[in-house]
Amino acid sequence: MIEAGPKYHIKQHDRMSFWIKSRQGAGDYLVDLTALKGNGICTCPHFRCRLEPKVREDKLQRRCKHIMAVRDHLTDMLVKEMGKY
């Protein structure tokens, strides 16, 4: 059995953007899932400096751990909600 790491603290900002707290205490990052044609963007240094330029250049999907955590969070919420019916 693989145990997941500690969950991120995620707070909805607006319809498709979310604040996510850094696990290293470096602050909060804003993730917008609709940007870059659905790839999403994040204000973390890793995404802004390394991944975003590559996404803009070759149009391939590249996502930091914060974007992936928000996507996982939404999937978990959707599955939980669908399980009610």
Secondary structure by P-SEA (a helix, b strand, c coil): ccccccccccccccccbbbbbbccccbbbbbbcccccccccccccccccccaaaaaacccccccaaaaaaaaaaaaaaaaaaacc
